[in-house]
Structures are given as structure tokens and as C-alpha cells.
Amino acid sequence: MAFGCNDQGMIPPVSPVPCPVSSTEQIPLTNLGTTVTGVTPMAVTTTIKVPVVVAEPTLQIVVEANIPLTPPATEIKRVKKSVFLQQVKLVPVAFTRIDGTDFFTVTRAKLFVAGHIRKNIEYASNACNGALQDKIANVPFSGFADLVGAAIINPAIVGISESAEANFLNETTNLDARLDKFFFQNLVKFNEQPFGELVAANFFELDFSPTMVAAQRPFNKLREKIVLDLTLKVLQVQQLAITATAVVPVLPGLTPPVSP
């Protein structure tokens, strides 16, 4: 029997040598809560400026796309998907005046949405022992939704700009207008622009070759029928009057003693 061979005359497999990895044991740190105390006066009404949720709709987007595959595929292995938004625009179409002001709340609006679905398709070609192929495709979509009634959580607020003009009588004749003298007044309100925020995307899709092929035969086009449930927030920065208590942390080691 030859040295290094087993009873069947085969060389036994050599166990792989693991790669050394350096590591550092972390020291445990204490974690204690910090006590806070209210600032006198305990409760005050103050005004803050924060993003407010105008609406949080779930939009159903249905698209169909044909994606060419080069080289041709014999089997789809995996499809990963992400969604990218290029546009979330709110267009008000109905208003209610805020009493005693020249500002309005939006009672109905059209929400325009546009973006694309990024598809990462991994598939096998018809090559023997061939490498796994990767195809990246962007499937665009666009559309609009109606926001009205219960779909509006907090109405957006807009101020309407106004213009006025005054004309003058010819002081010499008092019979005609002066065309060389006018008074203009323009009131311009700069509104906070509503904006969008992506929350969630739920994909349902059917992928298939538009032309049926026999098993192990290549196909060079993938047809996709996609249903996307897209959830997003529509926000606007607004001023809010709230009743709150300001607090500060209590740090015994750094807090000076209370004066008698």
C-alpha cells in the first residue's frame, strides 16, 4: 500500500486551514437612566415649527414591461426589487378660508407621483458551467391620486398672493384718466412646500417569457406584470401651538448646591 493512500487507493481529502481572524473583547459599560426635572413654570403654551403629516396614502401602481436578456436565459434564479421616487407633488384644487385670516386649508388635492422600480435579475444562461448573469433594469411609472375627506389627516395650509391697482383722474380736466400714473400693491406669501417621504413598497409580480420555450431552451425576453402597493407620507412644515413642559437633566456630580 502506498503511503498516504487509503484502502481504495485514493488520497484522503485535506482539511482546509481556517484563516486567522483578530478580535477584541469589548468591556461592558453601565447603563443608567438620566433623571430630568421640569423648568419653572411647569407648563407653558409655546409655538413650534415641525413637519406635519398631511396624508399617508397607499397607492396601487400597476405596470407591465418587457426586459431584454443578453445573453439569453434558460432559468431565472432571483429578482430583487427596490423603488425610487423622483416626484411627489401636491396640487390643491379646493380650499376653505381660515376665519379671520387670508390663509386657506386644502380640502382636496391631486397627488402626483413618479419614479421607477429597479429590478436586479439574476439568471442562468445556456452555457455549460456558465457564470450567473445579472441584469439591472429600471421600470418607470407615474400617476396621480385624489386626496379628499378622510384621506387628509391634517390639511395643508396655503396663503394666496394678492395684487391691487389704483388709477388716477386727470387733475387738469377731471374728465379722463391719467395713463402715466398708477399705484400698485402686491402681497406675496411664501408657502411651505409639501413634500413626500417613502414609507414602504410591497411588490407582487409575474415574470415569464412571452414566447413559451421547451425546458433548458434559451429565451431572450422577460415580460413582467407588476403590482406595487406604495405607501408614502405627504408632509408640510407648519407652526403648532402646544402646551408642554421644558425639562433639563439632573446631574448630581455637576449640579451646584441649592442656595438657602
C-alpha positions, 0 to 999 in steps of 0.5 A, spaced: 500 500 500 502 506 498 503 511 503 498 516 504 493 512 500 487 509 503 484 502 502 481 504 495 487 507 493 485 514 493 488 520 497 484 522 503 481 529 502 485 535 506 482 539 511 482 546 509 486 551 514 481 556 517 484 563 516 486 567 522 481 572 524 483 578 530 478 580 535 477 584 541 473 583 547 469 589 548 468 591 556 461 592 558 459 599 560 453 601 565 447 603 563 443 608 567 437 612 566 438 620 566 433 623 571 430 630 568 426 635 572 421 640 569 423 648 568 419 653 572 413 654 570 411 647 569 407 648 563 407 653 558 403 654 551 409 655 546 409 655 538 413 650 534 415 649 527 415 641 525 413 637 519 406 635 519 403 629 516 398 631 511 396 624 508 399 617 508 396 614 502 397 607 499 397 607 492 396 601 487 401 602 481 400 597 476 405 596 470 407 591 465 414 591 461 418 587 457 426 586 459 431 584 454 436 578 456 443 578 453 445 573 453 439 569 453 436 565 459 434 558 460 432 559 468 431 565 472 434 564 479 432 571 483 429 578 482 430 583 487 426 589 487 427 596 490 423 603 488 425 610 487 421 616 487 423 622 483 416 626 484 411 627 489 407 633 488 401 636 491 396 640 487 390 643 491 384 644 487 379 646 493 380 650 499 376 653 505 378 660 508 381 660 515 376 665 519 379 671 520 385 670 516 387 670 508 390 663 509 386 657 506 386 649 508 386 644 502 380 640 502 382 636 496 388 635 492 391 631 486 397 627 488 402 626 483 407 621 483 413 618 479 419 614 479 421 607 477 422 600 480 429 597 479 429 590 478 436 586 479 435 579 475 439 574 476 439 568 471 442 562 468 444 562 461 445 556 456 452 555 457 455 549 460 458 551 467 456 558 465 457 564 470 450 567 473 448 573 469 445 579 472 441 584 469 439 591 472 433 594 469 429 600 471 421 600 470 418 607 470 411 609 472 407 615 474 400 617 476 396 621 480 391 620 486 385 624 489 386 626 496 379 628 499 375 627 506 378 622 510 384 621 506 387 628 509 389 627 516 391 634 517 390 639 511 395 643 508 395 650 509 396 655 503 396 663 503 394 666 496 398 672 493 394 678 492 395 684 487 391 691 487 391 697 482 389 704 483 388 709 477 388 716 477 383 722 474 386 727 470 387 733 475 387 738 469 380 736 466 377 731 471 374 728 465 379 722 463 384 718 466 391 719 467 395 713 463 402 715 466 400 714 473 398 708 477 399 705 484 400 698 485 400 693 491 402 686 491 402 681 497 406 675 496 406 669 501 411 664 501 408 657 502 411 651 505 412 646 500 409 639 501 413 634 500 413 626 500 417 621 504 417 613 502 414 609 507 414 602 504 413 598 497 410 591 497 411 588 490 407 582 487 409 580 480 409 575 474 415 574 470 415 569 464 417 569 457 412 571 452 414 566 447 413 559 451 420 555 450 421 547 451 425 546 458 433 548 458 431 552 451 434 559 451 429 565 451 431 572 450 425 576 453 422 577 460 415 580 460 413 582 467 406 584 470 407 588 476 403 590 482 406 595 487 402 597 493 406 604 495 405 607 501 408 614 502 407 620 507 405 627 504 408 632 509 408 640 510 412 644 515 407 648 519 407 652 526 403 648 532 401 651 538 402 646 544 402 646 551 408 642 554 413 642 559 421 644 558 425 639 562 433 639 563 437 633 566 439 632 573 446 631 574 448 630 581 456 630 580 455 637 576 449 640 579 451 646 584 448 646 591 441 649 592 442 656 595 438 657 602 
